Amino acid sequence: MRNKNQLNQEEYYPSPINRRVCKCGWDHDFQPGRKDQLYINKRHYDAYYNRNNRKIKNQHIIAAEKQLRLNNRTLDKYYKANITNQKKGFVQCYLTILKADNFTTKHHVGIVEKGAKTFYCLYDYKYHLFKNTNNELIIEIHKE
């Protein structure tokens, strides 16, 4: 037997709990299965957590990783530009030129000492800093 009083599916909610907006911040409307349900599902909860709590907590790590990637790209750019005539070896250039491309010596992954030289390591490159006869800082770039 058919119900004479047909209601539109969007207007009728079989649950006694009212529809609510998900707390993830994307304004999704949903029908909760229990009264303490704040998110549509785990995916929405994880998205909220990663965009808010986790991002704030790891802000200093994100900034350091960004600078490390920038340093690695800068060394890659100058290494490939100056390695044309050499088969294998290192490239030397002024540190002030690299600093103009936002290179910093503050961020590096590790330090390796070979004899009297100290090499600062990045992901794909390592570099050595020294002063020339004119007291200018020179960077020596080696590919790993």
C-alpha positions in Angstrom: 0.0 0.0 0.0 1.3 3.4 -0.9 1.6 6.3 1.5 -0.8 9.0 0.5 1.2 11.6 2.4 4.4 11.5 0.3 7.2 13.8 1.6 10.2 15.0 -0.4 13.3 13.1 0.6 15.1 16.4 1.3 12.4 17.7 3.7 12.0 14.5 5.7 14.7 13.3 8.1 14.0 10.0 9.7 16.4 10.7 12.6 15.4 12.7 15.7 18.7 14.5 15.6 18.7 17.6 13.5 21.0 18.1 10.5 24.2 20.1 11.2 27.1 21.6 9.5 30.4 19.8 9.6 33.1 21.5 11.8 35.8 20.9 9.2 35.2 24.4 7.8 33.9 23.5 4.4 30.2 24.1 5.3 29.0 20.6 4.4 25.6 19.8 5.7 25.1 16.2 7.0 22.8 14.0 9.0 24.7 12.8 12.2 24.3 9.2 13.3 24.7 10.1 16.9 24.3 13.2 19.0 28.0 13.9 19.6 29.1 13.5 15.9 30.7 16.8 14.8 32.3 15.7 11.5 30.9 13.8 8.5 33.6 11.2 8.7 37.3 10.6 9.6 38.5 12.3 6.4 36.8 15.6 7.4 38.2 15.4 10.9 41.8 14.7 9.6 41.5 17.6 7.1 40.5 20.0 10.0 43.3 18.7 12.2 46.0 19.0 9.5 44.9 22.5 8.4 44.7 23.9 11.9 46.4 22.2 14.8 49.2 20.4 13.0 50.1 23.2 10.7 50.5 25.6 13.6 52.5 23.1 15.6 54.9 22.4 12.7 55.2 25.9 11.4 59.0 26.2 12.2 59.7 22.8 10.6 57.8 23.9 7.4 59.8 27.1 7.2 63.1 25.2 7.7 62.2 22.6 5.0 61.2 25.4 2.6 64.6 27.1 3.0 66.5 23.8 2.6 64.7 23.2 -0.7 65.4 26.7 -1.8 69.1 26.4 -1.0 69.2 23.0 -2.9 67.6 24.6 -6.0 70.0 27.6 -5.8 73.1 25.3 -5.7 71.7 23.2 -8.5 71.1 26.3 -10.6 74.7 27.6 -10.2 76.3 24.2 -10.4 74.6 23.4 -13.7 75.4 26.9 -15.1 79.1 26.7 -14.4 79.9 23.0 -15.0 79.9 23.2 -18.8 83.6 22.6 -19.4 84.3 20.3 -16.5 83.3 16.6 -16.6 83.4 16.0 -12.8 84.4 18.3 -10.0 83.3 21.4 -8.2 82.2 24.9 -9.0 83.3 28.1 -7.3 81.4 31.3 -7.2 80.9 34.3 -4.9 78.6 33.8 -1.9 77.1 37.3 -2.4 75.7 36.1 -5.8 73.9 33.2 -4.1 72.6 35.3 -1.3 70.9 37.5 -3.9 68.9 34.4 -4.8 67.9 34.0 -1.1 70.5 31.3 -0.3 71.4 31.1 3.4 74.2 29.3 5.1 72.2 29.0 8.3 70.2 26.0 7.1 71.9 22.7 6.2 71.3 19.0 6.7 74.7 18.0 8.1 78.4 18.8 8.4 81.2 16.7 7.0 84.9 17.4 7.7 87.6 16.2 5.3 91.0 17.2 6.5 91.0 20.9 7.1 87.9 21.6 5.0 84.4 21.7 6.5 81.6 20.8 4.1 78.0 21.7 4.7 75.6 19.2 3.2 72.2 19.7 1.6 70.0 17.1 -0.2 72.0 16.8 -3.4 75.0 19.1 -2.9 77.6 19.9 -0.3 79.5 23.2 -0.1 82.6 24.7 1.4 83.1 28.3 2.4 86.4 30.1 2.3 87.9 33.6 1.7 90.0 34.5 -1.3 93.0 36.9 -1.3 90.6 39.9 -1.6 88.9 38.8 1.6 85.6 37.9 -0.3 83.6 34.8 0.6 83.8 32.1 -2.0 81.5 29.0 -2.1 82.8 25.8 -3.5 79.9 23.6 -4.6 80.3 19.8 -4.9 77.6 17.4 -6.3 76.8 14.4 -4.1 
